[in-house]
């Protein structure tokens, strides 16, 4: 009986020693390659298929992976059956007890994309699975849009101002520890203009308090040069993984009034067309429209009775008066 007890204790000791002796790192993998041929992939780790059919804009949960030893990460098309089916492989060594976010980005078929950076991995150490401070929402931003320039991201709803400055393709920003409120993120090129897009980061509405979230710039600005792939947007990856969550684009509008002040007798009464639609019918000389909402941050085509269109871009949220003035001659 004594020998059996010693034997069982020895087995328990070896099991415990082995569990504590295996170096591991916590890792989340996010599929953010917009190459349409990689719509769904398999992830092979050290010769084993670990993640089957990982879709574009989908993330794994955080999992334990071997650390302090070479880790081979292979990417294959969906339904691959052997590690030899991988189209690209990467080898890295993770640090024991470290936490990582790994983003798959770039393209595998350069002839179909412009520009065409190679398929690769962006690896972020010191990642987080939950907010650093209870109740907060910690935001990590990654630029993974292959044809987007270096970007700035400003928060415009609550006065936080600049969050990301001159973030290049493939780079991560730092973590931003935010109160769980609803924010508006304005994405611009690194010169500050033009605005690429404005997005709602609704941390409160989505109940993302206590969470650590990776927000990715994803997709193509010019789909016509990129195999008609998915369009640009901001997408959020949660620590539990799953399909990324699209941040909705914020409706951008400006308040505008149009005043008819052209004394040309031929233009005594005009129609005003906005973006190909008749917006105001029979606007008389010395008459004004009320203030109305018009699209902002995009070229606005204003036509007067149809002849030559006026081109105007209304600045976001600003109120502007459009005054019809001068003499229009007909021949």
C-alpha positions as CSV (number, residue, x, y, z in Angstrom):
1,X,0.0,0.0,0.0
2,X,2.8,2.3,0.9
3,X,4.6,1.6,-2.4
4,X,1.4,2.3,-4.4
5,X,0.9,5.6,-2.6
6,X,4.5,6.6,-3.4
7,X,4.0,5.6,-7.0
8,X,0.8,7.7,-7.3
9,X,2.5,10.7,-5.7
10,X,5.4,10.4,-8.1
11,X,3.0,10.4,-11.1
12,X,1.2,13.4,-9.7
13,X,4.5,15.2,-9.2
14,X,5.6,14.5,-12.8
15,X,2.3,15.7,-14.2
16,X,2.4,18.9,-12.1
17,X,6.1,19.5,-13.1
18,X,5.2,19.0,-16.8
19,X,2.3,21.4,-16.7
20,X,4.3,24.1,-15.0
21,X,7.4,23.4,-17.1
22,X,5.8,23.9,-20.5
23,X,6.5,27.5,-21.6
24,X,3.4,29.1,-23.2
25,X,2.2,32.4,-24.6
26,X,-1.3,33.7,-25.0
27,X,-2.1,34.4,-28.7
28,X,-5.0,35.7,-30.8
29,X,-4.8,35.5,-34.6
30,X,-6.9,37.9,-36.7
31,X,-7.5,37.3,-40.4
32,X,-7.3,40.7,-42.1
33,X,-6.0,39.9,-45.6
34,X,-8.5,41.3,-48.1
35,X,-7.1,39.2,-50.9
36,X,-10.3,37.6,-52.3
37,X,-8.4,34.3,-52.9
38,X,-7.9,34.1,-49.1
39,X,-11.5,34.7,-48.1
40,X,-11.2,31.7,-45.9
41,X,-8.0,30.1,-44.6
42,X,-6.6,27.3,-42.5
43,X,-3.9,28.1,-39.9
44,X,-1.2,25.4,-39.4
45,X,1.0,25.6,-36.3
46,X,4.1,23.4,-36.1
47,X,2.6,21.1,-38.7
48,X,-0.8,20.8,-37.1
49,X,-4.0,22.4,-38.3
50,X,-5.1,24.5,-35.4
51,X,-7.7,26.7,-36.9
52,X,-10.0,25.5,-39.7
53,X,-11.8,27.8,-42.1
54,X,-10.9,31.1,-40.5
55,X,-12.8,33.7,-42.5
56,X,-11.6,37.1,-43.6
57,X,-12.4,39.6,-40.7
58,X,-12.6,36.8,-38.2
59,X,-10.5,36.3,-35.1
60,X,-9.5,33.3,-33.0
61,X,-10.0,33.5,-29.2
62,X,-6.8,33.9,-27.2
63,X,-5.2,30.4,-26.9
64,X,-2.0,28.9,-25.4
65,X,0.8,28.4,-27.9
66,X,4.3,27.1,-27.3
67,X,6.9,29.7,-26.2
68,X,10.6,29.8,-26.0
69,X,10.9,27.6,-29.0
70,X,10.5,28.1,-32.8
71,X,6.9,28.3,-33.8
72,X,6.0,27.7,-37.4
73,X,2.8,29.4,-38.6
74,X,1.5,28.3,-41.9
75,X,-1.4,29.8,-43.9
76,X,-3.3,27.5,-46.3
77,X,-6.5,27.8,-48.3
78,X,-9.6,26.4,-46.8
79,X,-10.1,22.7,-46.5
80,X,-6.4,22.0,-46.6
81,X,-5.5,18.4,-45.7
82,X,-1.7,18.6,-45.0
83,X,0.9,21.1,-43.9
84,X,2.3,20.9,-47.5
85,X,-0.8,22.8,-48.7
86,X,0.3,26.0,-47.0
87,X,1.0,28.9,-49.3
88,X,3.3,30.8,-46.9
89,X,5.0,30.0,-43.7
90,X,6.5,32.1,-40.9
91,X,8.7,31.2,-38.0
92,X,8.9,33.1,-34.8
93,X,9.7,32.5,-31.2
94,X,7.2,33.7,-28.6
95,X,8.2,34.7,-25.1
96,X,7.0,32.6,-22.1
97,X,4.0,34.2,-20.3
98,X,3.7,37.0,-22.9
99,X,0.4,37.9,-24.7
100,X,0.2,38.6,-28.4
101,X,-2.2,39.8,-31.1
102,X,-1.1,38.5,-34.5
103,X,-2.7,40.0,-37.6
104,X,-2.6,38.3,-41.0
105,X,-2.5,41.0,-43.7
106,X,-1.2,41.7,-47.2
107,X,-2.0,39.8,-50.4
108,X,-0.9,36.5,-51.9
109,X,-1.5,37.4,-55.6
110,X,0.3,40.6,-56.3
111,X,-0.7,40.8,-60.0
112,X,-4.3,41.5,-58.9
113,X,-3.7,44.3,-56.5
114,X,-2.2,47.8,-56.4
115,X,-0.2,48.3,-54.3
116,X,0.5,44.6,-53.5
117,X,2.4,44.1,-50.2
118,X,3.2,40.5,-49.5
119,X,1.1,38.4,-47.2
120,X,2.7,38.6,-43.8
121,X,2.1,38.7,-40.0
122,X,2.0,41.8,-37.8
123,X,2.9,40.7,-34.3
124,X,2.0,42.8,-31.2
125,X,3.5,41.7,-27.9
126,X,2.2,43.0,-24.6
127,X,-1.3,42.6,-25.8
128,X,-4.3,42.5,-23.5
129,X,-7.2,40.1,-23.0
130,X,-9.1,42.6,-20.8
131,X,-9.0,46.2,-19.8
132,X,-6.1,47.3,-17.7
133,X,-8.4,49.2,-15.4
134,X,-11.8,47.7,-14.4
135,X,-14.6,49.4,-16.1
136,X,-12.6,50.8,-19.0
137,X,-12.3,49.8,-22.6
138,X,-8.8,49.4,-23.9
139,X,-8.4,50.0,-27.7
140,X,-5.5,48.8,-29.9
141,X,-5.5,50.1,-33.5
142,X,-3.9,48.3,-36.4
143,X,-3.5,49.7,-40.0
144,X,-4.1,46.7,-42.3
145,X,-5.5,48.4,-45.4
146,X,-2.9,47.8,-48.2
147,X,-3.9,50.8,-50.4
148,X,-4.5,53.3,-47.7
149,X,-1.9,56.0,-46.9
150,X,-0.5,56.6,-43.5
151,X,-3.4,57.6,-41.3
152,X,-4.4,59.9,-38.5
153,X,-7.3,59.0,-36.3
154,X,-9.1,61.8,-34.3
155,X,-11.9,61.3,-31.8
156,X,-14.4,64.1,-32.5
157,X,-17.4,63.5,-30.3
158,X,-16.0,63.8,-26.8
159,X,-13.0,66.0,-27.3
160,X,-10.3,63.4,-27.0
161,X,-8.6,64.7,-30.2
162,X,-5.8,62.8,-31.9
163,X,-5.5,59.1,-31.0
164,X,-3.3,58.0,-33.9
165,X,-0.7,60.1,-35.7
166,X,0.9,59.0,-39.0
167,X,0.2,55.3,-38.5
168,X,1.7,53.4,-41.5
169,X,0.4,50.3,-43.1
170,X,1.2,47.2,-41.1
171,X,1.8,49.1,-37.8
172,X,0.0,49.0,-34.5
173,X,-0.7,52.1,-32.4
174,X,-0.5,51.8,-28.6
175,X,-3.3,51.0,-26.3
176,X,-5.8,53.7,-25.5
177,X,-7.6,53.3,-22.1
178,X,-11.0,54.9,-22.6
179,X,-14.1,55.3,-20.5
180,X,-16.9,53.1,-22.0
181,X,-18.6,55.9,-23.9
182,X,-19.7,56.2,-27.5
183,X,-17.0,57.8,-29.6
184,X,-16.6,59.1,-33.2
185,X,-13.4,58.2,-35.0
186,X,-12.4,60.4,-38.0
187,X,-9.8,58.7,-40.2
188,X,-7.7,61.0,-42.4
189,X,-4.4,60.7,-44.3
190,X,-1.3,61.8,-42.4
191,X,-1.6,65.4,-43.8
192,X,-4.9,65.8,-42.0
193,X,-7.0,65.8,-45.2
194,X,-9.0,64.5,-47.0
195,X,-11.2,62.6,-44.6
196,X,-11.1,58.9,-45.5
197,X,-14.1,58.0,-43.3
198,X,-15.9,58.8,-40.0
199,X,-16.9,55.9,-37.8
200,X,-18.9,55.3,-34.6
201,X,-17.1,53.4,-31.9
202,X,-20.0,52.7,-29.6
203,X,-18.2,51.2,-26.6
204,X,-21.2,51.9,-24.3
205,X,-23.9,50.7,-26.6
206,X,-22.0,47.5,-27.2
207,X,-21.3,47.0,-23.5
208,X,-17.5,46.8,-24.1
209,X,-16.5,47.9,-20.6
210,X,-13.8,45.8,-19.1
211,X,-12.8,44.7,-22.6
212,X,-9.6,44.9,-24.6
213,X,-10.4,45.4,-28.3
214,X,-8.4,45.5,-31.5
215,X,-9.7,48.0,-34.1
216,X,-8.4,47.3,-37.6
217,X,-8.3,49.4,-40.7
218,X,-9.4,46.8,-43.2
219,X,-10.2,46.5,-46.9
220,X,-9.5,48.7,-49.9
221,X,-10.0,52.4,-50.6
222,X,-10.0,51.7,-54.4
223,X,-11.6,48.4,-55.0
224,X,-11.3,48.9,-58.8
225,X,-7.6,48.5,-58.5
226,X,-7.8,45.6,-56.1
227,X,-9.7,42.8,-57.7
228,X,-13.1,44.3,-56.6
229,X,-12.2,43.3,-53.1
230,X,-14.0,44.4,-49.9
231,X,-14.2,48.1,-49.2
232,X,-12.4,50.0,-46.5
233,X,-13.7,50.2,-43.0
234,X,-12.9,49.9,-39.4
235,X,-13.6,46.6,-37.7
236,X,-13.3,45.5,-34.0
237,X,-11.9,42.2,-32.8
238,X,-13.0,41.1,-29.3
239,X,-10.8,38.9,-27.1
240,X,-13.3,36.0,-27.3
241,X,-12.8,35.9,-31.1
242,X,-15.4,35.4,-33.7
243,X,-16.5,37.6,-36.7
244,X,-15.1,41.1,-36.5
245,X,-17.7,43.8,-35.7
246,X,-18.0,46.6,-38.3
247,X,-17.9,50.1,-36.9
248,X,-20.8,51.9,-38.6
249,X,-20.0,54.9,-40.8
250,X,-21.3,58.1,-39.3
251,X,-23.8,60.0,-41.5
252,X,-22.0,63.2,-42.5
253,X,-24.0,66.2,-43.4
254,X,-23.9,70.0,-43.4
255,X,-26.6,72.6,-43.1
256,X,-26.8,74.7,-46.3
257,X,-28.9,77.6,-47.6
258,X,-28.9,78.6,-51.3
259,X,-29.7,82.2,-52.1
260,X,-30.6,83.3,-55.7
261,X,-28.9,86.7,-56.3
262,X,-28.2,86.6,-60.0
263,X,-29.8,89.6,-61.6
264,X,-29.5,88.1,-65.1
265,X,-33.1,88.4,-66.5
266,X,-32.7,85.1,-68.2
267,X,-32.4,83.5,-64.8
268,X,-35.3,85.2,-63.2
269,X,-36.4,81.8,-62.0
270,X,-34.2,78.7,-61.8
271,X,-34.3,75.1,-60.7
272,X,-31.5,73.9,-58.4
273,X,-30.2,70.4,-58.9
274,X,-28.1,68.6,-56.3
275,X,-26.2,65.5,-57.2
276,X,-28.4,64.9,-60.2
277,X,-31.7,65.4,-58.4
278,X,-33.9,68.5,-58.6
279,X,-33.8,69.8,-55.0
280,X,-35.5,73.2,-55.4
281,X,-38.0,74.0,-58.1
282,X,-38.7,77.6,-59.4
283,X,-36.3,79.5,-57.1
284,X,-36.9,83.1,-57.9
285,X,-34.4,86.0,-58.1
286,X,-33.9,87.3,-54.5
287,X,-35.3,84.2,-53.0
288,X,-33.6,81.9,-50.6
289,X,-34.1,78.3,-49.7
290,X,-34.4,77.3,-46.0
291,X,-31.4,75.6,-44.4
292,X,-31.4,72.0,-45.4
293,X,-29.1,68.9,-44.8
294,X,-26.7,68.2,-47.7
295,X,-24.0,65.5,-47.9
296,X,-20.6,66.6,-46.4
297,X,-17.0,65.5,-46.9
298,X,-17.7,64.4,-50.5
299,X,-17.9,66.3,-53.8
300,X,-21.3,67.9,-54.1
301,X,-22.6,68.7,-57.6
302,X,-24.9,71.7,-57.6
303,X,-26.5,72.5,-61.0
304,X,-28.4,75.7,-61.8
305,X,-31.3,75.1,-64.3
306,X,-29.1,72.4,-65.8
307,X,-26.3,74.3,-67.7
308,X,-22.9,74.2,-66.1
309,X,-22.7,72.4,-62.7
310,X,-21.1,74.2,-59.8
311,X,-18.8,71.8,-57.8
312,X,-18.6,72.3,-54.1
313,X,-17.4,70.3,-51.2
314,X,-19.1,71.1,-47.9
315,X,-16.8,70.6,-44.8
316,X,-18.0,68.2,-42.3
317,X,-20.7,69.5,-39.9
318,X,-20.1,73.1,-41.0
319,X,-23.0,75.4,-42.0
320,X,-22.4,77.1,-45.3
321,X,-24.4,79.4,-47.5
322,X,-24.3,78.9,-51.2
323,X,-25.0,82.2,-53.0
324,X,-25.9,82.2,-56.7
325,X,-24.4,85.4,-58.0
326,X,-23.1,87.0,-61.2
327,X,-24.4,87.1,-64.7
328,X,-24.9,84.0,-66.8
329,X,-24.8,84.7,-70.5
330,X,-26.5,82.4,-73.1
331,X,-25.4,82.1,-76.7
